[in-house]
Amino acid sequence: MAISAKDVMALRARTGVGMMECKKALAEADGDSAKAIEILREKLKGKMDERTDRAAGEGALAIAKGDGAVALIELKAESDFTARNDAFVAAAQKIADLVLAGDEGETTTATPEITEEVDNLRITTKENISFARGIKLVGSKVGGYVHFDRKTGSVVAGEGDLDDKLMSGISMHVTASVPTPMGVDQDSLPADKVEAAKQEAIQEAKDSGKPDEIAEKIATGKLRKWVDDNSLMGQIYLPEMDAKKPIRDFMPKGSKITAFVRYQVGETGASEE
């Protein structure tokens, strides 16, 4: 059957694929645009799969927030130009919504729905697009923040009288803080790192000529500062830097942060408590 230029242009507008490829797909599908899209998806997905050895070092983060849950995802691309494209950003948001609707915890496995979103992007961008990871946190209070460039972001979960402003602020703090907190408080810091910091402080005091008893006391003070520097509750709250107070001073009585995760595009892992 004859394929009109109007139909070809309509298919190109929907898929972003070249005119000739669209015309061939429509001819193979006897003019059925829905079937033509499936044909393109199958053909071009194969071509994109051949590109999976090409580094996908760029990408974008997206957050989805619901009642008592928040999700953060990383979608990877080969170029920053593609990662900033409106269609890419919209697809990342759809994937965040899908992760939010899924099970609690972290995943690197794409569901069929996520795979479809990725395949659509592969068709239109002709790049090696991939779902890198996603996580869903659950709590009576949740918050999230993604930096304007969509390269770094965090999600936080907590309990108690925590308002949205504070949860968003803490999420922003986790995203921007240097160093990134290793845990919520001293009890949740990695025991081996705490012990290493303690022994280093003791050794420094001894090397300066202090007796063992004095060295232990000096080390206790240094360790307390190290714990504050590396725990979420001990760090100076960045959104209220002028106050020079740790986050614990902004927490309402009886409330607590139960988990936090920070993502950065291109990382191999995430930090969670």
C-alpha positions as CSV (number, residue, x, y, z in Angstrom):
1,M,0.0,0.0,0.0
2,A,1.0,3.6,-0.5
3,I,2.5,5.3,2.5
4,S,1.8,9.1,2.6
5,A,4.4,11.6,3.6
6,K,2.0,12.8,6.3
7,D,2.0,9.4,7.9
8,V,5.8,9.2,7.7
9,M,6.2,12.6,9.3
10,A,3.7,11.7,12.1
11,L,5.7,8.5,12.9
12,R,8.9,10.5,12.9
13,A,7.4,13.0,15.3
14,R,6.4,10.2,17.6
15,T,9.7,8.3,17.5
16,G,12.5,10.7,16.5
17,V,13.7,8.1,13.9
18,G,14.8,9.1,10.4
19,M,12.2,9.5,7.6
20,M,13.4,6.5,5.5
21,E,13.4,4.2,8.5
22,C,9.9,5.4,9.4
23,K,8.7,4.8,5.8
24,K,10.1,1.3,5.7
25,A,8.5,0.4,9.1
26,L,5.1,1.7,7.9
27,A,5.4,-0.2,4.7
28,E,6.2,-3.4,6.6
29,A,3.3,-2.7,9.0
30,D,0.9,-2.1,6.1
31,G,0.4,1.5,7.3
32,D,-0.4,0.6,11.0
33,S,1.5,3.2,13.0
34,A,1.3,1.3,16.3
35,K,2.7,-1.8,14.6
36,A,5.4,0.3,12.9
37,I,6.5,1.6,16.3
38,E,6.9,-2.0,17.5
39,I,8.9,-2.8,14.4
40,L,11.2,0.1,14.9
41,R,11.6,-0.7,18.6
42,E,12.7,-4.3,17.8
43,K,15.0,-3.3,15.0
44,L,16.7,-0.3,16.7
45,K,16.9,-2.0,20.1
46,G,19.1,-4.5,18.4
47,K,21.3,-1.8,17.1
48,M,21.4,-0.2,20.5
49,D,22.3,-3.5,22.2
50,E,25.3,-3.6,19.9
51,R,26.4,-0.3,21.5
52,T,26.3,-1.5,25.1
53,D,30.1,-1.5,25.2
54,R,30.1,2.2,24.7
55,A,30.6,4.1,27.9
56,A,27.5,5.7,29.4
57,G,29.2,8.1,31.7
58,E,26.6,10.8,31.7
59,G,23.0,10.7,32.9
60,A,20.4,12.2,35.2
61,L,18.7,11.6,38.5
62,A,15.0,11.9,39.3
63,I,12.9,11.7,42.4
64,A,9.3,10.6,42.9
65,K,7.5,11.2,46.2
66,G,4.3,9.6,47.5
67,D,2.5,9.1,50.8
68,G,5.1,7.6,53.2
69,A,7.6,6.7,50.4
70,V,10.2,8.4,48.2
71,A,12.2,7.1,45.3
72,L,15.5,8.1,43.7
73,I,16.8,6.8,40.3
74,E,19.8,7.2,38.1
75,L,19.3,6.9,34.3
76,K,22.6,6.8,32.3
77,A,23.4,8.1,28.8
78,E,26.5,8.5,26.6
79,S,26.4,12.3,26.3
80,D,25.4,15.2,28.6
81,F,23.5,16.7,25.6
82,T,21.2,13.6,25.7
83,A,20.9,13.6,29.5
84,R,19.7,17.2,29.4
85,N,17.1,16.5,26.7
86,D,13.5,17.1,27.7
87,A,12.5,13.6,26.6
88,F,15.3,12.0,28.6
89,V,14.4,14.0,31.7
90,A,10.7,13.1,31.3
91,A,11.6,9.4,30.9
92,A,13.7,9.5,34.1
93,Q,10.8,10.9,36.0
94,K,8.5,8.1,34.6
95,I,11.1,5.6,35.8
96,A,11.2,7.2,39.2
97,D,7.4,6.9,39.4
98,L,7.7,3.2,38.5
99,V,10.3,2.6,41.2
100,L,8.1,4.4,43.7
101,A,5.3,2.0,42.9
102,G,7.6,-1.0,43.4
103,D,9.1,-2.7,46.4
104,E,11.1,-1.0,49.1
105,G,14.8,-1.0,48.8
106,E,17.5,-0.6,46.1
107,T,17.4,-2.3,42.7
108,T,19.5,-2.3,39.6
109,T,17.1,-4.6,37.7
110,A,14.9,-3.0,35.1
111,T,11.2,-4.1,35.1
112,P,9.5,-4.6,31.7
113,E,8.0,-1.1,32.1
114,I,11.4,0.5,32.8
115,T,12.9,-1.4,29.9
116,E,10.2,0.0,27.5
117,E,11.1,3.5,28.6
118,V,14.8,2.8,28.1
119,D,14.2,1.2,24.7
120,N,12.1,4.3,23.5
121,L,15.0,6.5,24.4
122,R,17.5,4.3,22.6
123,I,15.4,4.6,19.5
124,T,15.2,8.4,19.6
125,T,18.7,9.1,20.8
126,K,20.6,6.2,19.2
127,E,22.7,6.2,22.4
128,N,23.5,3.5,24.9
129,I,20.8,4.4,27.5
130,S,20.6,2.3,30.6
131,F,18.8,2.1,33.9
132,A,21.7,2.3,36.5
133,R,19.9,2.0,39.8
134,G,17.0,3.1,41.9
135,I,15.9,3.0,45.5
136,K,12.7,3.4,47.4
137,L,12.7,4.5,51.1
138,V,9.6,4.2,53.3
139,G,8.9,6.2,56.4
140,S,6.2,8.2,58.1
141,K,8.1,11.3,56.9
142,V,10.1,11.4,53.7
143,G,12.0,14.0,51.7
144,G,14.1,14.4,48.6
145,Y,16.2,16.8,46.7
146,V,18.0,16.7,43.3
147,H,20.5,19.5,42.4
148,F,19.5,21.7,39.4
149,D,22.0,19.9,37.1
150,R,20.3,16.5,38.0
151,K,23.8,15.0,38.7
152,T,23.5,14.7,42.5
153,G,20.6,14.1,44.8
154,S,19.4,12.5,48.0
155,V,16.3,11.0,49.7
156,V,15.6,10.8,53.4
157,A,13.2,9.0,55.6
158,G,12.3,9.7,59.2
159,E,9.7,9.4,62.0
160,G,8.1,12.0,64.3
161,D,7.1,15.6,64.0
162,L,9.2,16.4,60.9
163,D,7.7,18.9,58.5
164,D,8.3,18.9,54.7
165,K,10.6,21.9,54.9
166,L,13.0,20.2,57.3
167,M,13.0,16.9,55.4
168,S,13.7,18.8,52.1
169,G,16.4,20.7,53.9
170,I,18.1,17.6,55.3
171,S,17.9,16.0,51.8
172,M,19.7,19.1,50.4
173,H,22.3,18.9,53.2
174,V,23.0,15.2,52.4
175,T,23.4,16.1,48.7
176,A,25.8,19.0,49.3
177,S,27.7,18.1,52.5
178,V,31.4,17.5,52.4
179,P,32.2,15.0,53.7
180,T,29.0,13.0,52.9
181,P,27.8,11.7,56.2
182,M,28.6,8.0,56.8
183,G,25.7,7.4,59.1
184,V,22.8,9.1,61.0
185,D,24.6,9.3,64.3
186,Q,27.5,7.7,66.2
187,D,25.7,4.4,66.6
188,S,25.3,3.9,62.9
189,L,28.8,4.9,61.8
190,P,30.9,2.0,60.5
191,A,32.6,0.5,63.6
192,D,35.9,-0.1,61.8
193,K,36.1,3.5,60.7
194,V,35.4,4.8,64.2
195,E,38.1,2.5,65.7
196,A,40.6,3.6,63.0
197,A,39.9,7.3,63.8
198,K,40.3,6.6,67.5
199,Q,43.6,4.8,67.1
200,E,44.9,7.6,64.8
201,A,44.0,10.2,67.4
202,I,45.7,8.3,70.1
203,Q,48.8,7.8,68.1
204,E,49.0,11.5,67.2
205,A,48.8,12.4,70.8
206,K,51.6,9.9,71.7
207,D,53.8,11.0,68.9
208,S,53.6,14.5,70.3
209,G,55.1,13.2,73.6
210,K,51.9,13.0,75.7
211,P,51.7,10.2,78.3
212,D,49.3,7.4,77.6
213,E,46.6,8.6,80.0
214,I,46.7,12.1,78.6
215,A,46.8,10.7,75.0
216,E,43.6,8.8,75.7
217,K,41.8,12.0,76.9
218,I,43.0,14.0,73.9
219,A,41.9,11.2,71.6
220,T,38.4,11.2,73.1
221,G,37.9,14.9,72.2
222,K,39.3,14.4,68.7
223,L,37.1,11.4,68.2
224,R,34.0,13.3,69.3
225,K,34.8,15.9,66.6
226,W,35.4,13.2,64.0
227,V,32.0,11.7,64.8
228,D,30.3,15.0,64.4
229,D,32.1,15.7,61.1
230,N,31.0,12.3,59.7
231,S,27.5,11.8,61.1
232,L,24.4,13.4,59.8
233,M,23.2,14.6,63.2
234,G,26.5,16.1,64.1
235,Q,27.2,18.1,60.9
236,I,26.4,21.8,60.8
237,Y,23.0,22.2,59.0
238,L,23.9,23.7,55.6
239,P,20.5,25.4,54.9
240,E,20.9,27.3,58.2
241,M,24.7,27.8,58.1
242,D,24.7,31.1,59.9
243,A,23.2,29.5,63.0
244,K,26.3,27.2,63.2
245,K,24.3,24.5,64.8
246,P,24.3,20.7,64.1
247,I,21.3,19.0,62.5
248,R,20.4,17.4,65.8
249,D,19.5,20.9,67.2
250,F,16.9,21.3,64.5
251,M,15.2,18.0,65.1
252,P,11.9,18.1,67.0
253,K,11.8,16.2,70.3
254,G,11.0,12.5,69.7
255,S,11.8,12.6,66.0
256,K,14.6,10.8,64.2
257,I,16.0,10.2,60.7
258,T,15.9,6.5,59.9
259,A,17.6,6.3,56.5
260,F,19.2,8.4,53.9
261,V,20.7,7.8,50.5
262,R,22.8,10.0,48.2
263,Y,23.3,9.4,44.5
264,Q,25.8,11.0,42.1
265,V,25.7,10.2,38.4
266,G,28.5,7.9,37.5
267,E,29.0,6.4,41.0
268,T,29.2,2.7,41.5
269,G,27.4,2.7,44.8
270,A,25.3,4.6,47.3
271,S,25.4,5.5,51.0
272,E,22.6,4.2,53.2
273,E,21.8,3.8,56.8
